[in-house]
Amino acid sequence: MSSNTPPSFLSRIAIAIGSFFAILGNGRLAADVSRLRAGEALAADVAPREIRVEVPVEKIVEVRVEVPVETIVEKTVELRVEVPTDTAALQLLGLLQREARFVDFIQEDVAPYTDAEIGAAARVVHAGCRKVLGEHFTIAPVRPETEGARITLPAGFDAAAVRLTGHVVGQAPFTGTLGHRGWQVTQVQLPQLTDPQAAKVLAQAEVEL
């Protein structure tokens, strides 16, 4: 039997007897039956009503956030290897010996030789020393003026680069005659040493077989 088919007579008697005792024991059921008898429609018979409920919708707002980005800077570090002063001096002596026989010339007792003989040897030493300086050192004058020019040294001048001679009285500024332009090294380019201890040997001993 479907829900829309009325029950039979016998079924209705059973329902009535069961409902009688149920109504006696359940006050809420009795109230519902009373409203039904008064003509109130059943909930199943009432047409459904459309109920519109407004649900607040969260608004999504796009926000741009600027995040600081660390800038990576490439920095080139020049690695400079400092050569000990004594090693550099020995290396220079070795270069002068190789190119100009400088140590041989200085260690030789020149008293027995004539001035012409010494002059001829000095020319060879001069040429070799000049070659070493030109290849491994950049040398420039301390003062740009010509020798014999009158110059003025202001207060705070570099006393390590300029030496005062003659009658020095008082404090700078000083005005005098340039007797020597001076020399200064602006760049050094000595060969790379593989064995610093070997620099102590300025000239190897020669053994003829």
C-alpha positions as CSV (number, residue, x, y, z in Angstrom):
1,M,0.0,0.0,0.0
2,S,1.4,3.4,-1.0
3,S,1.4,6.5,1.2
4,N,-1.4,8.0,-0.9
5,T,-3.9,5.0,-0.8
6,P,-6.4,5.2,2.1
7,P,-6.2,2.3,4.5
8,S,-9.0,-0.4,4.6
9,F,-11.8,-0.6,7.1
10,L,-10.1,-3.2,9.2
11,S,-6.9,-1.3,9.1
12,R,-8.6,1.9,10.2
13,I,-10.1,0.0,13.3
14,A,-6.6,-1.2,14.2
15,I,-5.2,2.4,13.8
16,A,-8.0,3.8,15.9
17,I,-7.5,1.4,18.8
18,G,-3.7,2.0,18.7
19,S,-4.1,5.8,18.4
20,F,-6.6,5.8,21.3
21,F,-4.0,4.4,23.7
22,A,-1.2,6.4,22.2
23,I,-3.1,9.7,22.6
24,L,-3.8,8.8,26.2
25,G,-0.1,8.4,26.9
26,N,1.4,11.2,24.8
27,G,0.2,14.7,25.3
28,R,2.1,16.1,22.4
29,L,0.5,13.5,20.1
30,A,-2.9,14.5,21.5
31,A,-2.2,18.1,20.7
32,D,-1.1,17.3,17.1
33,V,-4.3,15.2,16.6
34,S,-6.4,18.0,18.0
35,R,-4.9,20.5,15.5
36,L,-5.4,18.0,12.7
37,R,-9.1,17.6,13.6
38,A,-9.4,21.4,13.7
39,G,-8.5,21.4,10.0
40,E,-4.8,22.3,10.1
41,A,-3.1,20.9,7.1
42,L,-0.4,18.3,7.4
43,A,3.2,19.3,6.8
44,A,3.4,16.9,3.9
45,D,0.4,18.5,2.3
46,V,1.8,22.1,2.5
47,A,3.5,23.2,-0.7
48,P,7.1,24.0,-0.1
49,R,8.0,27.7,0.1
50,E,11.1,29.2,-1.4
51,I,13.2,30.7,1.4
52,R,16.0,32.9,0.2
53,V,18.8,33.4,2.7
54,E,21.5,35.9,1.9
55,V,24.8,34.6,2.7
56,P,27.6,37.1,3.0
57,V,30.3,36.4,0.5
58,E,33.8,37.3,1.4
59,K,35.3,39.6,-1.2
60,I,38.8,38.6,-2.3
61,V,41.0,41.6,-2.8
62,E,44.3,41.2,-4.6
63,V,47.0,42.9,-2.7
64,R,50.5,43.4,-4.1
65,V,53.2,43.1,-1.5
66,E,56.6,44.2,-2.6
67,V,59.3,42.1,-1.0
68,P,62.8,43.6,-1.0
69,V,65.1,41.3,-2.9
70,E,68.7,41.3,-1.8
71,T,71.0,42.4,-4.7
72,I,73.9,40.1,-5.4
73,V,76.9,42.2,-6.3
74,E,79.8,40.4,-7.8
75,K,83.0,41.8,-6.4
76,T,86.4,40.9,-7.9
77,V,89.0,40.7,-5.3
78,E,92.6,41.1,-6.4
79,L,94.8,38.7,-4.6
80,R,98.2,40.3,-4.1
81,V,101.0,38.1,-2.8
82,E,103.4,40.1,-0.7
83,V,107.0,39.0,-1.2
84,P,109.2,39.4,1.8
85,T,111.6,42.4,1.5
86,D,114.8,40.4,1.9
87,T,113.6,37.9,-0.8
88,A,112.7,40.8,-3.2
89,A,116.1,42.4,-2.6
90,L,117.9,39.1,-3.3
91,Q,115.8,38.6,-6.4
92,L,116.8,42.1,-7.7
93,L,120.5,41.3,-7.0
94,G,120.1,38.1,-9.0
95,L,118.6,39.9,-12.0
96,L,121.4,42.5,-11.9
97,Q,124.0,39.7,-11.8
98,R,122.5,37.8,-14.6
99,E,122.0,40.8,-17.0
100,A,124.9,43.0,-15.9
101,R,127.4,40.9,-13.9
102,F,126.8,43.5,-11.2
103,V,127.9,41.5,-8.3
104,D,131.1,40.4,-10.1
105,F,131.9,44.0,-10.9
106,I,131.3,45.3,-7.3
107,Q,133.2,42.4,-5.7
108,E,136.2,42.8,-8.0
109,D,139.2,44.8,-6.7
110,V,139.6,47.5,-9.5
111,A,142.8,49.1,-8.1
112,P,145.1,47.1,-10.5
113,Y,143.1,48.1,-13.6
114,T,143.4,51.3,-15.6
115,D,140.6,53.8,-16.0
116,A,140.0,52.7,-19.6
117,E,139.7,49.1,-18.5
118,I,137.3,50.0,-15.7
119,G,135.3,52.3,-18.1
120,A,134.9,49.4,-20.6
121,A,133.6,47.1,-17.9
122,A,131.3,49.9,-16.5
123,R,129.7,50.3,-19.9
124,V,128.7,46.6,-19.9
125,V,127.4,46.8,-16.3
126,H,125.5,50.0,-17.2
127,A,123.7,48.5,-20.2
128,G,122.7,45.4,-18.2
129,C,121.4,47.4,-15.2
130,R,119.4,49.7,-17.4
131,K,117.8,46.7,-19.0
132,V,116.8,45.2,-15.6
133,L,115.3,48.5,-14.5
134,G,113.4,49.0,-17.8
135,E,111.9,45.5,-17.8
136,H,110.9,45.2,-14.1
137,F,110.4,48.7,-12.8
138,T,108.4,51.8,-13.9
139,I,110.4,54.8,-12.7
140,A,109.2,58.4,-12.9
141,P,110.6,61.8,-11.6
142,V,109.4,62.9,-8.2
143,R,109.1,66.5,-9.4
144,P,107.8,67.4,-12.9
145,E,109.8,70.6,-13.1
146,T,113.2,70.8,-14.9
147,E,116.4,70.9,-12.8
148,G,117.5,74.4,-12.0
149,A,113.9,75.7,-11.8
150,R,112.7,77.8,-8.8
151,I,109.9,76.0,-6.9
152,T,107.8,76.6,-3.8
153,L,107.1,73.8,-1.3
154,P,103.8,74.5,0.5
155,A,103.1,73.6,4.2
156,G,102.6,69.9,4.6
157,F,104.8,68.8,1.6
158,D,105.9,65.2,1.5
159,A,109.2,65.2,3.4
160,A,109.8,61.6,2.4
161,A,109.8,62.6,-1.3
162,V,111.6,66.0,-1.1
163,R,114.8,66.6,0.9
164,L,115.8,70.1,1.8
165,T,119.4,71.1,1.5
166,G,121.4,74.3,2.2
167,H,120.4,76.8,4.9
168,V,117.0,75.5,6.2
169,V,115.4,78.0,8.6
170,G,111.8,78.4,9.7
171,Q,108.7,76.6,8.5
172,A,107.1,76.0,5.1
173,P,106.4,77.3,2.6
174,F,110.0,77.1,1.3
175,T,111.2,78.5,-2.0
176,G,114.4,77.2,-3.6
177,T,116.1,75.8,-6.6
178,L,115.4,72.3,-7.8
179,G,118.8,70.5,-7.8
180,H,117.5,67.0,-8.6
181,R,114.1,65.9,-9.8
182,G,114.3,62.7,-7.8
183,W,113.1,59.3,-8.8
184,Q,110.2,57.2,-7.6
185,V,109.0,53.7,-8.5
186,T,105.4,53.6,-9.6
187,Q,105.2,49.9,-10.5
188,V,107.2,46.7,-9.8
189,Q,107.0,43.6,-11.9
190,L,109.4,41.0,-10.6
191,P,109.2,37.4,-11.9
192,Q,107.2,34.9,-10.0
193,L,109.4,32.9,-7.7
194,T,108.8,29.1,-7.4
195,D,111.4,28.7,-4.7
196,P,112.1,31.7,-2.5
197,Q,115.1,30.0,-0.8
198,A,116.8,29.7,-4.2
199,A,116.9,33.5,-4.4
200,K,119.8,33.5,-2.0
201,V,122.0,32.1,-4.8
202,L,122.8,35.2,-6.8
203,A,125.0,33.3,-9.3
204,Q,125.6,29.6,-9.5
205,A,129.1,28.3,-9.2
206,E,130.4,27.0,-12.6
207,V,132.3,23.7,-12.9
208,E,133.9,22.9,-16.2
209,L,134.2,19.2,-17.0
